[in-house]
């Protein structure tokens, strides 16, 4: 009888010494923001706005000055939020020969850090106002950006003024339609060039220059479709090069608006029903010193190793009016 792989005993298994991970770990918003530290869980900054330009500023010779313009600053505040991911592995798995990693505890620590980054990206792009009740929560993008576009019949929050305390709508949680869009954001509508230009204009008039357009994969497809079918947004370049196979282009990565250039960035963790137009010059990701994705070991518990990766973080939106947001976008 011939010896084959079917009847032979002793053939070693073939296990690749690589671990393939499909889960995405890109965090465009977190990566694009400026980075800084603050020395307390509460931190403040000031915003200065000049008086509106006056086309009637004309006075008589020798006029007596009786009124004065006070250019006062506005004081804003945010607070730190604690987020962590913990892991626990047996000492046995650390001792055995494992494929794709040298020590399981070190590998689990790495994965905890990657997962924590994903969590923070999700937090920064979702609806969250500053909250001191229970666990501290920081104010994120939607509670700062004042140049917003809501759907028809939206229930706008009358007290929303971009101070991190409120959200742009009264109720950002109830979704009776089951379409992933909170009722108070208004009637869903498709992303369009006109919506982008309107919000870009509002931010520009307030002194901002958004250069980053962050959107979910669904909205990226809608954006490419909306701009490609709009003849005014497409420029064709003809280059004299050697003949080569033709390439069909169905995506747009840069949008040249009337008020500046926007880089379209896909964010897998963005809510599907919105698009952010950000000016990275006026937004910062901040942490407490020594508390930015720091690994901590927990006390020994039996025959296992425990630990966690932690970040105490927040964000400072230095000029809320420099950014824009479009809500209530169809996501199907």
C-alpha positions as CSV (number, residue, x, y, z in Angstrom):
1,X,0.0,0.0,0.0
2,X,1.3,3.4,-0.9
3,X,1.9,5.9,1.9
4,X,-0.1,9.1,1.2
5,X,-1.3,12.1,3.1
6,X,-4.6,10.3,3.7
7,X,-3.1,7.4,5.7
8,X,0.3,8.7,6.9
9,X,0.7,9.5,10.6
10,X,3.0,12.3,11.7
11,X,2.5,15.0,9.1
12,X,2.8,18.3,10.8
13,X,-0.1,20.8,10.4
14,X,0.6,23.9,8.4
15,X,-0.5,27.0,10.3
16,X,0.5,30.4,8.9
17,X,2.6,32.5,11.3
18,X,0.4,35.5,10.4
19,X,-2.9,36.6,11.9
20,X,-5.1,38.2,9.2
21,X,-7.4,40.9,10.6
22,X,-10.2,42.3,8.4
23,X,-11.7,44.6,10.9
24,X,-10.9,48.2,9.9
25,X,-8.8,50.4,12.2
26,X,-8.6,53.7,10.2
27,X,-9.8,56.6,12.2
28,X,-9.9,59.7,9.9
29,X,-11.3,62.3,12.3
30,X,-9.0,61.3,15.2
31,X,-6.0,61.2,12.8
32,X,-6.8,64.6,11.2
33,X,-7.3,66.6,14.4
34,X,-4.4,68.5,16.0
35,X,-3.1,66.8,19.2
36,X,-2.6,68.5,22.6
37,X,-2.7,68.0,26.3
38,X,-4.6,69.8,29.1
39,X,-3.8,69.8,32.8
40,X,-7.3,69.3,34.2
41,X,-10.5,67.4,33.6
42,X,-12.2,70.7,32.9
43,X,-10.5,73.1,30.5
44,X,-11.6,76.4,28.9
45,X,-10.7,78.5,25.9
46,X,-11.8,81.8,24.4
47,X,-13.3,82.6,21.0
48,X,-13.1,86.1,19.6
49,X,-15.6,87.4,17.0
50,X,-15.3,90.9,15.4
51,X,-18.2,93.2,15.0
52,X,-20.0,92.9,11.6
53,X,-18.6,95.2,8.9
54,X,-20.5,98.5,8.8
55,X,-21.0,100.1,5.4
56,X,-22.4,103.3,7.0
57,X,-19.3,104.1,9.0
58,X,-18.9,107.8,8.1
59,X,-18.6,110.7,10.6
60,X,-18.3,114.5,10.5
61,X,-15.0,116.3,11.0
62,X,-14.4,116.9,14.7
63,X,-17.2,114.6,15.7
64,X,-17.5,113.8,19.4
65,X,-17.2,110.1,20.1
66,X,-20.1,109.1,22.3
67,X,-20.4,105.3,21.6
68,X,-17.9,102.5,21.8
69,X,-17.6,99.0,20.3
70,X,-16.9,96.3,22.8
71,X,-15.2,93.3,21.2
72,X,-15.7,90.8,24.0
73,X,-14.6,87.2,24.0
74,X,-16.7,84.1,24.6
75,X,-15.5,81.5,27.0
76,X,-16.1,77.9,26.1
77,X,-15.5,74.7,28.1
78,X,-15.2,71.0,27.6
79,X,-14.3,68.1,29.9
80,X,-12.3,64.9,29.7
81,X,-13.9,61.5,29.2
82,X,-12.4,58.2,30.3
83,X,-12.5,55.2,27.9
84,X,-10.7,51.9,28.2
85,X,-10.5,48.4,26.9
86,X,-9.5,45.6,29.2
87,X,-8.0,42.1,28.5
88,X,-7.2,39.0,30.5
89,X,-5.2,35.9,29.4
90,X,-4.1,32.8,31.2
91,X,-0.4,32.5,32.0
92,X,-0.4,29.2,30.1
93,X,-1.2,30.8,26.8
94,X,1.6,33.2,27.4
95,X,4.0,30.3,27.9
96,X,3.0,28.1,24.9
97,X,4.2,28.6,21.3
98,X,1.5,30.6,19.5
99,X,1.3,31.4,15.8
100,X,1.4,35.0,14.7
101,X,2.4,36.5,18.0
102,X,5.1,35.9,20.6
103,X,3.1,36.5,23.7
104,X,-0.7,36.5,23.9
105,X,-0.8,39.2,26.6
106,X,1.2,41.6,24.4
107,X,-1.0,40.8,21.4
108,X,-4.2,41.4,23.4
109,X,-2.8,44.7,24.7
110,X,-2.2,45.8,21.1
111,X,-5.7,44.8,20.1
112,X,-7.2,46.7,23.0
113,X,-5.4,49.8,21.9
114,X,-6.7,49.5,18.3
115,X,-10.3,48.8,19.5
116,X,-10.1,51.8,21.8
117,X,-9.2,54.1,18.9
118,X,-12.2,52.8,17.0
119,X,-14.4,53.6,20.0
120,X,-13.1,57.1,20.3
121,X,-13.6,57.7,16.6
122,X,-17.2,56.6,17.0
123,X,-17.7,58.8,20.0
124,X,-16.3,61.9,18.3
125,X,-18.5,61.6,15.2
126,X,-21.8,60.6,17.1
127,X,-24.3,62.8,19.0
128,X,-23.0,63.6,22.4
129,X,-23.2,66.8,24.5
130,X,-21.1,67.5,27.6
131,X,-22.5,65.6,30.6
132,X,-21.5,65.7,34.2
133,X,-24.1,63.3,35.5
134,X,-22.8,59.7,36.0
135,X,-19.7,59.0,34.0
136,X,-18.1,62.2,32.5
137,X,-18.8,62.7,28.8
138,X,-17.1,65.2,26.6
139,X,-18.9,67.3,24.0
140,X,-18.3,66.0,20.5
141,X,-18.5,67.5,17.0
142,X,-22.3,67.6,16.7
143,X,-22.7,69.7,19.9
144,X,-20.2,72.3,18.7
145,X,-20.8,72.9,15.0
146,X,-23.3,75.8,14.5
147,X,-23.4,75.9,10.7
148,X,-25.9,73.1,10.1
149,X,-28.4,71.9,7.5
150,X,-31.4,70.1,8.8
151,X,-34.2,68.3,7.0
152,X,-37.7,69.8,6.4
153,X,-39.9,70.0,9.6
154,X,-36.8,69.5,11.8
155,X,-37.3,70.3,15.5
156,X,-34.3,72.6,16.0
157,X,-33.0,73.2,19.5
158,X,-33.7,76.8,20.3
159,X,-30.9,76.9,22.9
160,X,-28.3,75.4,20.6
161,X,-25.5,77.9,20.3
162,X,-22.4,75.7,19.7
163,X,-21.2,75.7,23.4
164,X,-21.0,71.9,23.7
165,X,-24.0,71.8,26.1
166,X,-26.8,71.1,23.6
167,X,-27.3,69.2,20.4
168,X,-28.7,71.0,17.3
169,X,-32.1,69.3,17.6
170,X,-34.4,68.8,20.6
171,X,-34.4,65.0,20.5
172,X,-31.5,63.2,18.7
173,X,-32.5,59.7,19.8
174,X,-36.1,58.9,18.7
175,X,-36.2,57.1,15.3
176,X,-39.8,56.2,14.7
177,X,-39.3,55.6,11.0
178,X,-36.6,53.0,11.6
179,X,-34.4,54.7,8.9
180,X,-31.5,55.5,11.2
181,X,-32.4,59.2,11.3
182,X,-33.6,60.7,14.5
183,X,-37.1,62.3,13.9
184,X,-36.1,65.8,15.1
185,X,-33.4,66.0,12.4
186,X,-36.2,66.4,9.9
187,X,-37.4,64.7,6.7
188,X,-34.6,62.7,5.0
189,X,-33.2,64.1,1.7
190,X,-30.5,63.1,-0.7
191,X,-27.0,64.6,-0.4
192,X,-26.5,67.1,-3.2
193,X,-24.0,69.7,-4.4
194,X,-26.4,72.5,-3.4
195,X,-26.4,71.3,0.2
196,X,-22.6,71.2,0.3
197,X,-22.3,74.6,-1.2
198,X,-24.9,76.1,1.2
199,X,-23.1,74.9,4.3
200,X,-19.7,75.7,2.9
201,X,-20.9,79.3,2.3
202,X,-22.2,79.6,5.9
203,X,-18.8,78.4,7.3
204,X,-16.9,80.7,4.9
205,X,-18.9,83.7,5.8
206,X,-18.2,83.0,9.5
207,X,-14.4,83.0,8.7
208,X,-13.9,79.2,8.4
209,X,-12.2,77.3,5.6
210,X,-13.4,73.7,5.8
211,X,-11.1,71.4,3.9
212,X,-12.1,67.9,5.1
213,X,-15.5,66.3,4.2
214,X,-16.0,63.3,6.4
215,X,-18.8,60.8,5.4
216,X,-19.9,57.2,5.8
217,X,-19.4,54.7,2.9
218,X,-23.0,55.1,1.9
219,X,-22.8,58.9,1.7
220,X,-19.4,58.7,-0.2
221,X,-21.2,56.8,-3.0
222,X,-24.0,59.3,-3.0
223,X,-21.5,62.1,-3.1
224,X,-19.6,60.7,-6.1
225,X,-22.9,60.1,-7.9
226,X,-24.2,63.6,-7.2
227,X,-21.0,65.3,-8.3
228,X,-20.3,63.2,-11.4
229,X,-23.8,63.8,-12.7
230,X,-23.4,67.5,-12.1
231,X,-21.5,68.8,-15.2
232,X,-20.4,71.9,-13.4
233,X,-18.2,70.0,-10.9
234,X,-16.2,67.9,-13.3
235,X,-12.9,69.0,-15.0
236,X,-11.4,66.8,-17.7
237,X,-7.6,66.8,-18.1
238,X,-6.0,65.6,-21.3
239,X,-2.4,64.6,-21.0
240,X,-0.1,63.6,-23.9
241,X,1.1,60.2,-22.7
242,X,1.8,56.8,-24.2
243,X,-1.3,54.8,-25.1
244,X,-2.6,52.7,-22.3
245,X,-5.8,50.9,-21.3
246,X,-8.8,53.2,-20.6
247,X,-9.9,53.6,-17.0
248,X,-13.5,54.2,-16.0
249,X,-13.8,56.7,-13.2
250,X,-16.9,56.6,-11.0
251,X,-15.6,58.3,-7.8
252,X,-14.8,61.8,-6.7
253,X,-12.1,62.3,-4.0
254,X,-11.8,66.1,-4.1
255,X,-14.6,68.6,-4.5
256,X,-13.8,72.1,-5.6
257,X,-16.6,74.2,-4.2
258,X,-17.2,77.9,-4.6
259,X,-15.7,78.4,-1.2
260,X,-12.6,76.2,-1.2
261,X,-11.4,72.7,-1.8
262,X,-12.8,69.7,0.1
263,X,-11.1,66.4,0.5
264,X,-13.7,63.6,0.7
265,X,-12.7,61.1,3.4
266,X,-14.6,57.9,4.1
267,X,-15.1,57.1,7.7
268,X,-16.5,53.6,8.5
269,X,-17.6,54.8,12.0
270,X,-19.6,57.9,10.8
271,X,-23.3,57.9,11.3
272,X,-24.9,57.2,7.9
273,X,-27.2,60.2,7.9
274,X,-24.8,63.0,8.1
275,X,-21.7,64.7,6.6
276,X,-19.2,66.8,8.5
277,X,-17.2,69.6,6.8
278,X,-14.3,70.3,9.1
279,X,-11.6,72.9,9.3
280,X,-8.7,71.0,11.0
281,X,-7.1,74.2,12.0
282,X,-9.8,74.8,14.6
283,X,-10.3,71.4,16.1
284,X,-8.0,69.5,18.5
285,X,-8.0,66.1,20.2
286,X,-6.7,66.6,23.8
287,X,-5.8,64.3,26.6
288,X,-4.5,64.5,30.1
289,X,-0.7,64.1,30.4
290,X,0.3,60.5,30.5
291,X,-3.3,59.3,29.8
292,X,-3.3,59.0,26.0
293,X,-3.6,55.3,25.1
294,X,-1.6,54.2,28.1
295,X,-1.3,50.5,29.1
296,X,-1.9,49.6,32.7
297,X,-1.4,46.3,34.4
298,X,-3.9,45.0,36.9
299,X,-3.0,43.1,40.0
300,X,-2.3,39.4,39.6
301,X,-5.5,37.3,39.8
302,X,-4.7,33.6,40.0
303,X,-2.9,32.1,37.0
304,X,-3.7,34.9,34.6
305,X,-2.4,38.3,33.4
306,X,-4.8,41.2,33.3
307,X,-4.5,44.7,32.0
308,X,-6.2,47.5,30.1
309,X,-5.5,50.3,27.7
310,X,-6.9,53.7,28.7
311,X,-7.4,57.2,27.2
312,X,-8.7,60.2,29.1
313,X,-9.6,62.4,26.2
314,X,-11.7,65.3,24.9
315,X,-11.8,67.7,22.1
316,X,-11.4,71.5,21.8
317,X,-13.3,73.1,18.9
318,X,-11.6,76.4,18.9
319,X,-14.0,78.0,16.5
320,X,-17.4,76.3,16.3
321,X,-18.4,78.5,13.3
322,X,-15.5,77.4,11.2
323,X,-17.1,74.0,10.5
324,X,-20.3,72.6,9.0
325,X,-22.6,69.7,9.3
326,X,-25.4,68.3,7.0
327,X,-27.9,66.1,8.8
328,X,-31.0,64.0,7.8
329,X,-29.5,62.5,4.7
330,X,-31.1,59.4,3.1
331,X,-28.9,56.4,3.9
332,X,-30.3,53.7,1.6
